[in-house]
Amino acid sequence: MLQSLFRKKSIEHNHQDFLLRRSLNALDLILLGVGAIIGAGVFVLTGIAAATKAGPAVVISYIVAGFTSMFAALAYAELAASIGGTGSAYNYAFTGFGEFIAWIIGWDLLLEYIMSVATVAIGWSGYVDNLFESLHIYIPEMLTKNPFEGGIINLPAVFIILSLSALLCIGVKQSARFNAAIVFIKLITIIIFISVAITDIDLKNWEHFLPFGWIGVMHGAAFVFFAYIGFDALSTAVEESINPQRDIPIGIIGSLIFCTVTYIVVSALLVSIVPYTTLNVRSPVAYALLRLGHHTAAGFIAAGAIAGLTTVILVMYYGLTRICLAIARDGLLPSTLATINLKTRTPIRIILLTGIIMALIAGLAPINRAAELVNIGTLAAFTLVCAGVIVLRLTYPDLPRPFKLPLNPVIPLLGVISCIYLMFNLPALTWWRFIIWMIIGQVIYFLYSRKHSLLNC
């Protein structure tokens, strides 16, 4: 039995020709990365992290989280280019560590992506509410708040997830074109904010730069780490990339560098124009401009944030469906889920099933708890990806590597250490929820997945 837990999938298996359509180029991937990364981190979590975790030092929190993400991004780039496959870290773990570890990371990735889509959908709902208020349109609070906030269901959050499920069913190229158009709107929105905010800088807002101390900065880094997830979704697009060995690393690293700089600039400006204590709201960027009397700019920001958050939901939703597809192909989830529609070349069953689950979570759960679960799931995945680079360099030294992570094993070791450190800066309750989720996963593995694995045949 012990030997069966660590049976490995061959690298050649990941390069089989499946039914997904190869249609994404390097520019598509960079725009998908920007679409996935810039969203909730800049439009939602910046204010919450500043008000409750780090104060104006949230800028440093973003820098710490950015470095941690870059270590992981380099590891992802190497593994995506050399191993390939549509399952992201799940696939790499199956090749490097064996089936049991792959299942653990796959189950972890399901938590990360499901909760990230739900979290961003909740933030999207907040900005929609702001936009409607600016137009003097008022939705009953019972339909915009979850039961924990005194409402019945967050209906706008449910609506956006179900709408994007329809788009993903149509096809990945159509989704990529939609993403590219919205990314352009998102970048215009950020330029508007920078142009307006730079005229209202008041350095008095930085007088208490470290109100929560360095511990607060690290807690803030663990919290805003959510802002950087998204580049890993690009590694799920290997089977749909025209030249994945070259284009996936370009997309991952290029989009992460651009977005890190954007986060640092926007967070620095946000805590410079209003007191950090006022930013614990669902739509802090628009709120800050409203507070300063920039109503027109705030309206543009709200509209742009809605567009921006839409692309984050879209790309993370896409990544989730491809990870589910990879796990189902291997038999660890019911193989019927891996059915590809021959007309659209998309896994429609997976898209619809996951969409319903995420819509229910977004409609009923509070945003802070959902975000913390995303962070711990992501950090766990990044830890194993960084470790995977070290292991595969030893076990497959002759494996062709179109992109090689520099300074091995220093950079992946730094990735492992920094990810684990940030995990321990998350609340104890988040850890308990994470542990419960992982226990449920192990029960499923031993009762179903191990017996139905294709490697068991």
VEXKOLKE-318422 format. One record per residue: residue in three letters; x, y, z of N, C-alpha, C in turn. Coordinates in steps of 0.05 Angstrom, whole numbers, plus 32768, in hexadecimal, padded with zeros to 4 digits. Atoms other than C-alpha are relative to their C-alpha. Layout:
N
ALAXYZXYZXYZ/...
END
This chain:
457
MET80117FE88000800080008000801180198000/LEU7FEF7FE87FFE803780318012800C80077FE5/GLN7FF47FFB801A805780287FCE7FEB800C7FED/SER80147FF58012801580377FAB7FFA801D8005/LEU80057FE47FFA800F80797FCF801380137FF2/PHE7FEC7FEE800C804E80937FAE80077FF87FE3/ARG7FFD8006801D804580777F677FFF801A7FF1/LYS7FFD7FE7800E805880AC7F357FF57FFE7FE4/LYS80097FFE801B803C80C37EF3801880087FEF/SER7FE97FFA8011806F80C57EBA7FFD801C7FF4/ILE80007FE5800D808381087E9C7FF37FFF7FE5/GLU800B8002801B807080EE7E577FE180028001/HIS801E7FFF7FFD802780E77E707FF6801D7FFE/ASN80097FE48000802481337E788001800D7FE5/HIS7FFD7FF4801B8035813F7E2F7FEE7FF27FEB/GLN8013800C80127FFD81147E127FEE80157FF3/ASP80117FED800F7FD081367DDF7FE37FFB8009/PHE801B80027FF77F8D81407E027FEE80117FEE/LEU80147FF380117F4E81617DE77FFE801F8002/LEU80017FE37FFD7F5A81A87DFF800D800E7FE8/ARG7FF77FF280187F6681DB7DC8801880128006/ARG7FE97FEF7FFC7FAB81FC7DC37FFC801B7FF1/SER80077FE7800D7F9B82457DB7800C8019800E/LEU7FF67FE97FF17FC082717DEA801D80057FFA/ASN7FE47FF98005800082977DDA800B800F8018/ALA7FF37FF47FE9803082BC7E087FF18019800A/LEU800E7FE87FF8800982FD7E077FE67FF9800E/ASP801980097FF37FC882D87E1880067FF8801D/LEU7FF980097FE57FEC82B97E54800880168012/ILE7FF97FE97FEF800A82FA7E6D7FE6800F8009/LEU80197FF27FFA7FC5831B7E697FEE7FEF8013/LEU800E80117FED7FA682DF7E8C800C8002801C/GLY7FF37FFD7FE67FDA82E67EC37FF9801B800D/VAL80087FE57FF57FCC83317ECB7FE380008008/GLY801C80027FFA7F8283227EC87FFB7FF1801A/ALA800480107FE87F8982EF7F00800B800D8019/ILE7FF27FF67FE97FB983147F2D7FF5801B800A/ILE800A7FE67FF77FA1835C7F2D7FE27FFF8002/GLY801C80017FFA7F5E835C7F4D7FFA8005801D/ALA80077FFD7FE47F49834F7F948017800B8011/GLY7FEA7FF67FF17F8F835D7FAD8002801E8000/VAL7FFE7FE480027F8E83A47F947FE6800F8007/PHE801A7FF37FFD7F4483B47F977FF27FFA801A/VAL800E80097FE87F2F83907FD780127FFD8018/LEU7FF080087FE87F658373800480138015800A/THR7FED7FEC7FF77F9483AF80057FF580108018/GLY800C7FF17FEA7F6583D780317FFC7FF08019/ILE800480127FE87F53839D805F801A7FFA800E/ALA7FE680067FF47F9C838B8069800C8018800E/ALA7FF67FE77FF37FAF83D380787FF28006801A/ALA80107FF87FE97F7783DE80A980027FEC8017/THR800280147FEB7F7B839C80CF801A7FF18005/LYS7FE880117FFD7FC1837F80C5801A80118002/ALA7FE67FF480037FFA83AE80B18001801E8001/GLY80007FE380027FE583F780AD800D80087FE6/PRO7FF37FF78019800C8420807980177FED7FF7/ALA7FEB80138007804283EA807C7FF67FE97FEF/VAL800A80148013801483C1805080107FFF7FE7/VAL7FEF80008018804383D7801980167FEB8003/ILE7FEC80147FFB807983AC80397FF57FE47FFF/SER800E801A80028047837380407FFF7FF77FE3/TYR80018007801C803E83757FF5801B7FF87FF4/ILE7FE58007800A808983747FE980087FE4800A/VAL7FFA801A7FF58092833880177FF17FEA7FF1/ALA80108014800F805983127FF680097FFE7FE3/GLY7FF68000801B807483267FB280197FEF7FFC/PHE7FE78010800280B983087FBF7FF97FE28003/THR8007801C7FFC809982C87FD97FF37FF57FE7/SER800D80088019806E82C47F9B80147FFC7FE9/MET7FEC8002801580AA82CF7F6E80107FE68002/PHE7FF2801A7FFD80CF82937F8C7FEE7FEA7FF5/ALA801280158009809282687F7F7FFB80027FE1/ALA80057FFC801D808782877F3980177FF47FF0/LEU7FE9800B800F80CD82737F237FFF7FE18000/ALA8003801D7FFE80C0822C7F3C7FEA7FF67FEE/TYR801680078012807E82297F17800980017FE3/ALA7FF77FFD801B809F82427ED880117FE97FF7/GLU7FEF8017800880D3820B7ED87FF07FE67FFD/LEU800F8019800180A281D37EE77FEB80007FE9/ALA80147FFE8015806D81EC7EB6800E7FFB7FE5/ALA7FF28003801980A181EF7E7E800B7FE47FFC/SER7FF3801A800380C181AB7E8D7FED7FE98002/ILE801280167FFB808881807EA67FE680037FF0/GLY80197FFA800F804A81A17E887FE87FF3800D/GLY8019800A7FF5800481867E907FEE80168009/THR80147FEB7FF97FC481AA7EA27FFA8003801D/GLY800780027FE37FC4819B7EED801080118012/SER7FF07FEF7FEF7FF681CF7F06800F7FF18015/ALA7FF0800C7FEB801681BD7F497FF87FE38005/TYR8009801B7FFD7FEC817E7F4D80107FED7FED/ASN7FF280108014800D81647F0D801D7FFD8008/TYR7FE480007FF9805381777F2580057FED8017/ALA7FFE80117FE9804881547F677FFD7FE27FF9/PHE8004801B8009802F81157F44801A7FF57FF3/THR7FE78009800D807081127F1C80177FFF8013/GLY7FE97FFF7FEE80A081257F547FFD7FF1801A/PHE8003800C7FE5808281097F947FEE7FE78000/GLY801280178001804D80D67F807FE380078005/GLU801D7FFC8001800280CD7F827FF4800C8019/PHE800C7FF77FE67FF380D97FCC8005801E8004/ILE7FF87FE37FFD8019811B7FCF7FF180107FEB/ALA800E7FF180157FF9812F7F8C7FE380048008/TRP801C7FFD7FF77FB481227FA97FFE80168015/ILE80017FEC7FEB7FC4814C7FE68002801C7FF4/ILE7FFD7FE6800C7FDB81867FBB7FE980077FEE/GLY80177FFB80117FA2817D7F8A7FE880088011/TRP80167FF97FEE7F6F817E7FC38004801C800C/ASP7FF97FE67FF67F9381BB7FDF7FFA80167FEA/LEU80057FED80157F8F81DE7F9B7FE280047FFB/LEU801D7FFD80037F4481D17F977FF780158015/LEU80087FED7FEB7F3D81F77FD98009801C7FF8/GLU7FF57FE680087F6A82307FC07FEF800D7FEA/TYR800E7FF480177F45823B7F7E7FE380048006/ILE801D7FFC7FF97EFE82307F987FFD80188011/MET80037FEA7FEE7F0882617FD18009801B7FF4/SER7FF87FE7800D7F2D82947FA67FEB800B7FEE/VAL80167FF780117EF582977F737FE9800C8012/ALA80157FF77FEE7EC2829E7FAC8007801B800D/THR7FF77FE77FF37EEC82D47FCF7FFE80187FEE/VAL80007FE980137EF482FF7F917FE480077FF8/ALA801C7FFB80077EAB82F77F807FF280118016/ILE800B7FF07FEA7E9983137FC5800A801D7FFE/GLY7FF67FE580047EC7834F7FB87FF3800D7FE8/TRP800E7FF680187EA883577F737FE5800B8007/SER801B7FF87FF77E64835B7F948001801B800E/GLY7FFE7FE77FF17E7C83937FC2800380187FED/TYR7FFD7FEA80137E9283BE7F877FE780057FEF/VAL801A7FFD800F7E5183B07F617FEC80108012/ASP80117FF27FED7E2C83C87F9F8006801E8000/ASN7FF77FE480007E5684087FA07FF8800F7FE6/LEU80077FF4801A7E4A84157F567FE280067FFF/PHE801D7FFC80017DFF840C7F5D7FF880178013/GLU80067FEA7FEE7DFE843B7F998006801B7FF3/SER7FF97FE6800D7E2284717F707FEC80077FEB/LEU80157FFB80147DEA84697F3D7FE58002800D/HIS80197FFE7FF17DB5846D7F747FEE7FE87FFB/ILE800E801980027DA284257F6980077FEF8019/TYR7FFB800E7FE67D9A83FE7FAA7FF47FE47FFF/ILE8008801D7FFE7D9883B27FAF7FFB7FFA801D/PRO800580077FE47D7983977FEF80187FF2800C/GLU7FE8800B7FF37DB0838680217FFE7FE28004/MET8003801D7FFC7D938341802C80097FF07FE7/LEU7FF7800D80197DA783327FE3801D80067FF9/THR7FE47FFA80057DEE834F7FE780127FF88017/LYS7FF080097FE97E058334802A7FFA7FE38007/ASN8003801C7FF87E1282EE80437FF37FFE801B/PRO800D80047FE67DF082D180818010800A8018/PHE7FEE7FF67FEA7E2D82E480AC7FFF801E8003/GLU80027FE380007E21832D809A7FE380098003/GLY801C7FF97FFC7DD6832B80A77FEE7FFF7FE8/GLY8010800380187DBF831D80607FF77FE37FFC/ILE8009801B80077DA382DF803D80157FF37FED/ILE7FEC800A80137DD382D68002800C80177FF0/ASN7FF27FEC80107E0682FF7FDB7FFA7FFA7FE3/LEU80098007801B7DE182FC7F99801280097FEA/PRO7FED7FF880167E1183257F6E80187FED7FFE/ALA7FE9801280017E4A82F67F827FF87FE67FF2/VAL800A8018800D7E2082BA7F6D7FFE80047FE2/PHE80057FF9801C7E0E82DC7F2C801980007FEF/ILE7FE87FFD80117E5582EB7F14800D7FE47FFC/ILE7FF4801B80047E6D82A37F207FF17FF07FEC/LEU8011800F80137E3382847EFB8003800B7FE4/SER7FFD7FF3801A7E3B82B67EC2801B7FF77FF3/LEU7FE68007800B7E8582A67EB980027FE27FFA/SER8000801C80067E77825C7EBB7FF67FFB7FE3/ALA800B8002801C7E4F82667E7A801680077FEC/LEU7FEA7FF880127E8B828A7E5A80157FEB7FFE/LEU7FEB801580007EBC82547E6E7FF67FE77FF1/CYS800A8017800F7E8E821F7E50800380047FE2/ILE7FFF7FFA801D7E9282427E0C801C7FFA7FF5/GLY7FE58006800A7EDF823D7E0680158011800C/VAL7FEB7FF17FF37F2282537E20800980187FF0/LYS7FF77FEA80107F3482807DE57FED80188004/GLN80137FEB7FFC7EF482A77DED8003800C801C/SER7FFB7FF67FE47F0282AD7E38801880118000/ALA7FE77FF180017F4882C67E297FFC801B7FF3/ARG80067FE6800D7F2E82FC7DFA7FF080128013/PHE80107FF17FEC7EFB83127E2E8013800B8015/ASN7FED7FF87FEB7F3383147E62801280177FF6/ALA7FEE7FEB800B7F61833E7E357FF2801B7FFF/ALA800F7FE680017F2B83737E2B7FFC800B801B/ILE80047FF77FE57F1C83777E75801A8009800E/VAL7FE67FF87FF57F66837A7E888007801D7FF8/PHE7FFB7FE5800A7F6C83B97E5D7FF080148011/ILE80117FEF7FEF7F3283D97E84800B8002801C/LYS7FF580017FE67F5283C37EC5801880128003/LEU7FE87FF07FFF7F9483E47EB57FFA801E7FFE/ILE80087FE480017F7284257EA17FF58009801B/THR800B7FFA7FE67F4E84237EE4801780068014/ILE7FE97FFD7FEE7F90841C7F0A800F801A7FFA/ILE7FF37FE780087FAF84567EE27FEF8018800A/ILE80117FEB7FF57F7384817EF580048004801E/PHE7FFC7FFE7FE37F7C84717F3F801B800D8006/ILE7FE67FF57FFB7FC684807F3D8001801E7FF9/SER80007FE480097FBB84C27F177FF180128014/VAL800F7FF07FED7F8784DA7F49800D8000801C/ALA7FF680037FE57FA684BF7F89801A800F8004/ILE7FE67FF37FFD7FEB84DD7F7C7FFD801D8006/THR80047FE47FFA7FCD85227F837FF58004801D/ASP800C7FFE7FE57FB085137FC980127FF38015/ILE7FEE800C7FEC7FED84F57FEC800380118019/ASP7FFC7FF27FE77FF08508803580117FED8012/LEU7FED80127FF2802E84EB80577FFA7FFE801E/LYS800980037FE4800C84F6809B7FF37FE48004/ASN800C801B7FFE7FE884B5808C80147FEA8004/TRP7FEB80147FFC802B84928091800E8004801B/GLU7FF27FFB7FE7803D84AD80D680027FE88012/HIS800080197FF08029846C80F880047FEA7FEB/PHE7FFB80128017804B844180C37FFD7FE28009/LEU8000801C7FF6804F840180EE7FED7FFE8018/PRO801280007FE980118404811B7FFD7FE4800C/PHE8002801B7FF6801083B88122801B7FF28002/GLY7FE6800B7FFE805B83AE812280077FEE7FE9/TRP7FF7801180168083837F80F67FF07FE67FFF/ILE80118017800080578346810B7FE780067FEE/GLY80167FF88011801E836C80EB800780007FE2/VAL7FF78001801C8046837480AB80007FE47FF5/MET7FFF801B80098050832980A77FE47FF47FFF/HIS801C800880028007831C80B77FF3800B7FE7/GLY800A7FF380187FF7834D808080097FF27FE7/ALA7FF5800E80178025832980507FF27FE57FFB/ALA800E80198002800382E7805F7FE380047FF6/PHE801B7FFA80087FBF830880547FFF80097FE3/VAL80017FF6801C7FCF832D8013800D7FED7FEC/PHE7FF5801480127FF282F07FF77FEB7FF77FEC/PHE8016800680127FAE82E37FD9800280107FE6/ALA7FFF7FEF80177FBC831D7FAA80127FF47FEA/TYR7FEC800A80147FF482F67F877FF87FE67FF3/ILE80088019800D7FD082B57F787FF380077FE5/GLY800B7FFA801B7FBC82B17F3080157FF87FEC/PHE7FEB800880147FFF82A87F0D80027FE27FFF/ASP7FFF801D80007FFC825F7F227FEA7FF47FEE/ALA8015800980127FBB82597EFA800A7FFD7FE3/LEU7FF58002801B7FE582637EBB800C7FE47FFB/SER7FF4801B8004800782207EC87FEC7FEB7FFA/THR8015801380077FC481FF7EBE7FF980027FE2/ALA80077FFB801C7FC382197E7680147FF37FED/VAL7FEC800C80117FFC81EE7E5C7FF47FF37FE7/GLU800B800E80177FD081C37E307FF180127FEC/GLU800E7FED80127FAE82007E12801280167FF6/SER7FEC7FED80097FEE82277E04800D7FF67FE6/ILE7FF48008801A800B82287DBE801D7FF78003/ASN7FE480087FFB805382267DD680058001801F/PRO80007FFE7FE3804F82167E21801B8001800C/GLN7FE680007FF4809982097E2E800C801C8001/ARG7FF67FE5800080A982517E1B7FEC8014800C/ASP80147FEB7FF9806882777E277FF77FFF801D/ILE800A80027FE48053825D7E6C8013800F8013/PRO7FEE7FF07FEF809382777E8F7FFE801E7FFB/ILE80037FE48006808C82B97E6B7FE7800C800D/GLY801A7FF67FF4804382C07E8180028001801E/ILE7FFF80017FE2805182AC7ECA80118016800B/ILE7FED7FED7FF4808E82D77ED77FF9801D7FF7/GLY80067FE5800A807A83137EAB7FE8800C800F/SER80187FF67FF28035831A7ECA80048006801D/LEU7FFB7FFD7FE4804E83127F11801180198006/ILE7FEF7FE87FFD808483487F0A7FEF80197FFD/PHE80117FE880058053837A7EEC7FED80058016/CYS80157FFD7FEC801E836D7F20800C8007801B/THR7FF47FF97FE7804E83717F5B8006801E8002/VAL7FFB7FE38001806483B77F477FE6800F8003/THR801A7FF27FFF801B83CB7F3E7FF57FFF801D/TYR800A80037FE4800883B17F84800F80138013/ILE7FF07FEF7FEE804183D77FA67FF8801D7FFC/VAL80077FE48006803084197F837FE48007800B/VAL801C7FFB7FF97FE484147F8F7FFD8000801F/SER800380027FE27FEA83FE7FD9800E8018800D/ALA7FF37FE97FF4801C84367FE77FEF80197FFD/LEU80117FE980047FEE846A7FC97FE67FFF8011/LEU801980037FF27FAF844F7FEB80048008801E/VAL7FFC7FF97FE47FCC84558032800C801B8003/SER7FF67FE57FFF7FE8849980207FEA80157FFE/ILE80157FEC80057FA684BB800E7FEB80008015/VAL801380017FEA7F7A84A48048800C7FF18017/PRO7FF6800F7FE97F86848A808F7FFA7FE27FFC/TYR8003801D80047F91843F808D7FE97FF48010/THR8016800B7FEE7F5D843680C57FE580017FF2/THR801A7FFD800D7F25844980947FFC7FEC7FEA/LEU8000801080197F34841480607FF57FE38004/ASN800B801B7FFC7F1383D6807F7FE47FFE7FF4/VAL801A8001800E7EDC83D5804A80047FEE7FE8/ARG7FFE801380167ECB83A7800F800B800D7FE7/SER7FF67FF380197EDF83DB7FDA801180188008/PRO7FF07FEA7FF57F1884057FF9800A80147FEC/VAL7FF57FED80137F3484247FB97FEA80157FF8/ALA80167FED80077EF184427FA37FF880108019/TYR80077FF27FE77EE184537FEC801380178006/ALA7FEC7FEB7FFA7F22847B7FF47FFB80187FEE/LEU80057FE980127F1384A57FB77FE6800E8006/LEU80197FF37FF87ECC84B17FCD800480118018/ARG7FFA7FF17FE77EE684C88011800E801A7FFA/LEU7FF17FE780087F1284FB7FED7FF080117FED/GLY80117FF080117ED985137FC280037FFC7FE2/HIS7FFC8006801C7EEF84F47F807FEA7FEC7FF7/HIS8017801280067EAA84D87F6F80017FF47FE4/THR7FFE800A801B7EB484D27F2480157FEA7FFE/ALA7FEA801380017EF784AF7F2C7FF87FE68010/ALA800880177FF07ED984827F627FEC7FEE7FF0/GLY8012800F80117EA2846E7F31800F7FF07FEC/PHE7FF0800E80137ED6845C7EFD800F7FE8800D/ILE7FF280157FF27EFD84357F317FED7FE88006/ALA801380157FFA7EBF840E7F467FFA7FEF7FE8/ALA8006800E80197EAF83FD7EFE80187FEF7FF7/GLY7FE8800E80087EF783EA7EEF80067FE98013/ALA7FFC80167FED7EFC83C07F2F7FED7FE97FFA/ILE8013801580087EBE839A7F1A800B7FF07FE9/ALA7FF4800D80187EDF838C7ED780187FEF8008/GLY7FE7800D7FF87F21837B7EF87FFC7FE68010/LEU800580177FF07F05834C7F2B7FF27FE97FEF/THR800C801380117EDD832A7EF480157FEE7FF3/THR7FEB8010800D7F1D83147ED1800E7FED8014/VAL7FF480117FEC7F3A82F97F127FEF7FE78004/ILE801380177FFD7EFC82CE7F1C80027FED7FE8/LEU7FFF801080197F0082B77ED480187FEE7FFF/VAL7FE7801080037F4982A17ED480037FEC8016/MET7FFF80147FEA7F4682807F197FEC7FEA7FFC/TYR8015801480067F06825C7F05800B7FEE7FEB/TYR7FF4801080157F2982457EC680157FED800B/GLY7FEB80117FF47F65822B7EEE7FF47FEA8010/LEU800D80157FF07F3782057F1D7FF67FEA7FEF/THR800C801580117F1481E17EE580157FEE7FF3/ARG7FEB8010800C7F5681CB7EC6800E7FEE8015/ILE7FF580127FEB7F7181B07F087FEC7FE98005/CYS801480167FFC7F3081897F1380017FED7FE9/LEU7FFE801080177F3781707ECC80187FED8002/ALA7FE880117FFE7F7E81567ED97FFC7FEA8015/ILE800580147FEB7F6981337F1A7FED7FEB7FF7/ALA80148013800A7F2D81137EF9800B7FEE7FEB/ARG7FF3801080147F5780FB7EBE80107FE9800D/ASP7FF080157FF27F8380D57EF07FEF7FED8010/GLY801280127FF17F4680B57F107FFC8006801D/LEU80027FFA7FE37F4E80D67F547FE6800F8006/LEU801C7FF77FFE7F0B80F97F487FF17FF17FEA/PRO800F801080147ED380D97F1F800880087FE4/SER7FF67FFB801B7EEC80D27ED87FEB800C7FED/THR80157FF480117EA980E77EBB8002801F8000/LEU7FFC7FE37FFF7EBB812E7ED18013800A7FEA/ALA7FEC7FF880147EF4812E7E9E7FF680007FE4/THR800B7FFF801B7EC5812B7E638003801B7FF3/ILE7FFC7FE7800F7ED781607E2F7FEA80027FEB/ASN80147FFB80157EA0817E7E04800F80037FE5/LEU7FF2800180197EB681707DBD7FFD801A7FEF/LYS80057FE8800F7E9981B17DA2800F8018800C/THR7FF37FE97FF37EB481E37DD5801C7FFA8009/ARG7FE7800A7FF57EF081B97DEB8004800A801D/THR7FFE7FF87FE47EE181CB7E347FF37FEB8011/PRO800B80147FED7ED181A07E727FE6800C800C/ILE80187FF27FF77E8981B97E797FF57FF5801A/ARG800A800B7FE77E7681897EB1800E800B8018/ILE7FF07FF57FEA7EAF81A17EDD7FF9801D8004/ILE80067FE37FFE7EA081EA7ECD7FE68005800F/LEU801A7FFC7FF47E5781E47EE17FFF7FF7801D/LEU8000800A7FE47E6281BA7F20800F80138012/THR7FF17FEE7FEF7E9981E77F3C7FF3801C8002/GLY800E7FE680007E7282257F287FEA80018015/ILE801680017FED7E3682107F52800B8001801D/ILE7FF480017FE67E6282007F8E800B801C8008/MET7FF47FE77FFA7E8882427F8B7FEB80168003/ALA80157FEC7FFD7E49826B7F817FF37FFE801B/LEU800C80037FE57E2C824E7FC18012800B8015/ILE7FED7FF57FEC7E6B825E7FE88001801E7FFF/ALA7FFF7FE380037E6F82A57FCC7FE7800D800B/GLY80197FF57FF77E2682B07FDD7FFC7FFF801E/LEU800680057FE47E2A82988024801880058013/ALA7FE97FFE7FEE7E7282A2803F800B801D8002/PRO7FF37FE57FFD7E9682E1805B801B80007FF2/ILE7FE97FFE80117ED182FB8032801A7FFA800F/ASN7FE680037FF27F0882FB806880077FE28005/ARG7FFB801C7FFC7F0082B1807980077FF17FE6/ALA7FFA800D801A7EFF829D8030801C80077FF7/ALA7FE57FF780097F3F82C6802180167FF18010/GLU7FEB800E7FF07F6682A6805B80037FE37FF8/LEU7FFE801C80097F5582608043800E7FFE7FE5/VAL7FF27FFF801A7F6D82737FFD801E80028005/ASN7FE47FFB7FFB7FAF828B8019800F7FE7800A/ILE7FF280187FF57FC0824D804280017FEA7FEB/GLY8000801480167FAD82208007801580077FEB/THR7FED7FF780147FD882497FD7801D7FFC800A/LEU7FE680027FF58014824B800580097FE38002/ALA7FFA801C7FFF80118200800F80087FF67FE5/ALA7FFB8008801B800F81F67FC4801C800A7FF7/PHE7FE67FF48009804A82267FB880177FF2800E/THR7FEA800E7FF1807382017FEE80077FE77FF1/LEU7FFA8019800D806C81BF7FCA800C80047FE4/VAL7FF57FFA801A807A81DE7F86801E80078002/CYS7FE47FF97FFC80BB81FC7F9F80117FE88007/ALA7FF380197FF980CE81BA7FBF80027FED7FE8/GLY80008011801880BC81977F7E801780057FEE/VAL7FEA7FF9801180F181BD7F58801A7FF2800A/ILE7FE8800C7FF4812781A47F8880007FE27FFB/VAL8002801D8003810E815C7F8680047FF77FE3/LEU7FFE8008801C810781597F3A801C80057FF4/ARG7FE57FFC8009814C81767F2F80127FE88008/LEU7FF080177FF68167813A7F577FF77FE67FF2/THR800B8019800A813881047F3C80007FFF7FE1/TYR80007FFF801D8135811B7EF3801580157FF7/PRO7FEC7FEB80078178813F7EE8800280057FE2/ASP7FFE7FFD801D817581347E9C7FE7800A7FF3/LEU801A7FF7800B812E814D7E938004801B7FF1/PRO7FFD7FE7800F812C81837E5C7FF18016800F/ARG800C7FE97FF1811F81C67E7F800380197FEF/PRO7FFE7FE88010810F81FE7E4D800480198011/PHE7FFB7FEA7FED810D822D7E89800B7FF4801A/LYS7FF4800A7FE8813C82217EC4800080168015/LEU7FFF7FEE7FE9813282437F07801C80058008/PRO7FE47FFA7FF8817382677F1A80057FFA801D/LEU7FF780037FE5819B825B7F597FF27FE9800F/ASN800B80187FF3817F82167F6780167FF48013/PRO801B80017FF4817482017F9F7FFA80188012/VAL80047FEA7FEE817982457FC17FE5800C7FFD/ILE801A7FF38004813C82657FA17FE87FEF8008/PRO801780107FF7810C822A7FAA80007FFC801F/LEU7FFF80027FE2812582227FF37FF5801A800D/LEU800B7FE77FF68116826C7FFF7FE280007FFC/GLY801C8002800580D2825F7FE07FF27FEF8015/VAL800B80127FEC80C48225800F7FFF800E801C/ILE7FFE7FF37FE680DB824C804D7FEC80178002/SER80117FE87FFE80B6828C803D7FE27FF97FFF/CYS801C8009800180758267802C7FF77FF5801B/ILE8007800C7FE68076823F806C7FFE80168015/TYR80017FEB7FEC8086827E80947FE680107FFE/LEU80197FF18003804A82A380777FE87FEF8009/MET801580117FF7801E826780847FFC8002801F/PHE80017FFF7FE3802F826B80CE7FF8801C800A/ASN800B7FE57FF9801982B580CD7FE280027FFB/LEU801D800080037FD282A180BD7FF27FF7801A/PRO800E80067FE77F9D829A80F47FFE7FE28005/ALA8003801C7FF87F978259811B7FE67FF37FF5/LEU801A800A800A7F4E8252810580027FF87FE3/THR7FFC8007801D7F64825380BC800E7FE57FFE/TRP7FF2801980007F94821B80CB7FED7FE88006/TRP801280167FFA7F5D81F180EB7FED7FFA7FE9/ARG8012800580177F2F81FB80AF800F7FF27FEA/PHE7FEF800D80147F6881E8808180057FE38007/ILE7FFB801C7FF87F7881A980A97FE77FEF7FFC/ILE801A800F80047F2E819480A87FFC7FFA7FE3/TRP80038005801D7F2C819D805C80137FEA7FF7/MET7FED801480097F6B817380547FF97FE4800B/ILE800A801A7FF67F4F813C80817FEA7FF57FEF/ILE8015800980127F1181398056800C7FF57FE6/GLY7FF2800980187F3F8133801A800C7FE48002/GLN7FF3801B7FFC7F6480F780377FEB7FEA8002/VAL801580137FFF7F2380D480467FF67FF97FE4/ILE80088005801B7F0E80DC7FFE80157FF07FF1/TYR7FEA800E800F7F5280C47FE57FFF7FE28007/PHE7FFE801C7FF97F528083800D7FE67FF17FFB/LEU8019800E80057F08807480027FFA7FFE7FE2/TYR80078000801D7F0580857FB7801980037FEE/SER7FEC7FF980147F4180A47F9480167FEB7FFC/ARG7FEA801380037F7780707FA37FF77FE77FF0/LYS800A8017800D7F4A80387F8A7FFA80057FE2/HIS80087FFA801C7F35805C7F4A8016800D7FF0/SER7FE97FF3800F7F7980797F3780077FEF7FE7/LEU7FF8800E80187F8E80687EF0801A7FF08004/LEU7FE8800F7FFA7FD180527F0D7FFB7FE6800F/ASN800880187FF27FAB801D7F337FF77FEA7FED/CYS800A801380147F957FFC7EF280167FEE7FF6/
END
